Amino acid sequence: MLVGFLAISLSSFSQCEIYNRLASDGSMLYYMDPTVLYWSSSKELQGNIVSNKSTYFLGLQPIPFPAKPIGMQLNDKLEVTLANQKKYLLDLYDIQYLDDESIMQFLYVINKNDLPEFVNKQIIDIKINLGKEEGIRFYSITLHKKTLQEQLSCFLKEDKK
């Protein structure tokens, strides 16, 4: 039974199932399903890779999240630490409220020069500012550590075709 589950899990990561949706500015965004990167009884962080075919973004969905009026005012950079202990500051590209505002997603730009590092090194820590009420949250990535690397690799391979 366990072997079958592992085979299914591995096969789902080996496939690059890319979806698309129209962004509010009229551009097309391509994305993969978000996955849980951190979970505790009080907070959760889901993440995925999103692209518009020219830029790659780290999409983050914190739970709980600030209400829309407060959330739309956030504009801080995201601090990401990779497995090589290097810290990266990612610029905020967009904040989206999805599914009738039941999901908040931040999109942070992954610098093109840093793409090789993000493909080859796991993200181990994320520090995000969620405003005055929520404050700065620190997430030590404990779940599905390789998912973001795999998603970014899929996008890069797909875009080379």
Residue pairs with C-beta under 8 A, 6 or more apart in sequence:
13 146
13 147
13 150
16 32
16 151
16 154
16 155
16 157
16 158
17 32
17 33
18 30
18 31
18 32
18 154
18 155
18 158
19 30
19 31
19 32
19 33
20 28
20 29
20 30
20 31
21 28
21 29
21 31
22 28
22 29
23 29
23 52
23 94
23 96
24 96
27 52
28 52
28 53
29 50
29 51
29 52
30 50
30 51
30 52
30 53
30 155
31 48
31 49
31 50
31 51
31 59
32 48
32 49
32 151
32 154
32 155
33 48
34 46
34 47
34 48
34 59
34 61
35 46
35 47
35 48
35 143
35 144
35 147
36 44
36 45
36 46
36 143
36 144
37 45
37 46
37 47
37 123
37 126
37 139
37 141
37 142
37 143
37 144
37 145
37 147
37 148
38 44
38 45
38 126
38 139
38 140
38 141
38 142
38 143
39 45
39 142
39 143
43 62
43 63
43 64
43 137
43 139
44 62
44 63
45 60
45 61
45 62
45 63
45 126
45 137
45 139
46 60
46 61
46 63
47 58
47 59
47 60
47 61
47 147
47 148
48 59
48 147
48 148
48 151
49 56
49 57
49 58
49 59
49 148
49 151
49 152
49 154
49 155
50 56
50 57
50 58
50 59
50 107
51 57
51 155
51 159
53 159
55 93
55 109
55 110
55 112
56 109
56 110
56 112
56 115
56 152
56 155
57 93
57 107
57 108
57 109
57 110
58 78
58 80
58 90
58 107
58 108
58 110
58 148
59 105
59 106
59 107
59 108
60 78
60 105
60 106
60 108
60 126
60 128
61 103
61 104
61 105
61 106
62 104
62 106
62 128
62 130
62 137
64 134
65 71
65 104
65 130
65 134
66 74
66 104
66 130
66 131
66 133
66 134
68 97
68 101
68 104
70 131
70 132
70 133
71 95
71 97
71 104
71 130
71 131
72 95
73 131
74 92
74 95
74 106
74 129
74 130
74 131
75 92
76 92
76 128
76 129
77 89
77 90
77 91
77 92
77 108
78 89
78 90
78 92
78 106
78 108
78 126
78 127
78 128
79 87
79 88
79 89
79 125
79 126
79 127
79 128
80 87
80 88
80 89
80 90
80 123
80 125
80 126
80 127
81 87
81 88
81 123
81 124
81 125
81 126
82 88
82 117
82 118
82 121
82 122
82 123
82 124
83 121
83 122
83 123
83 124
84 117
84 121
86 117
86 121
88 111
88 114
88 117
90 108
90 109
90 110
90 111
91 108
91 109
92 106
92 107
92 108
92 109
93 107
93 108
93 109
94 106
94 107
95 104
95 105
95 106
95 107
96 104
96 105
96 107
97 103
97 104
97 105
98 104
98 105
106 128
110 118
110 152
115 152
115 156
118 148
118 149
118 152
119 149
119 152
119 153
119 156
120 149
121 149
122 141
122 145
122 146
122 148
122 149
123 141
123 145
123 148
124 140
124 141
124 145
125 138
125 139
125 140
125 141
126 138
126 139
126 141
127 136
127 137
127 138
127 139
128 136
128 137
128 139
129 135
129 136
129 137
130 136
130 137
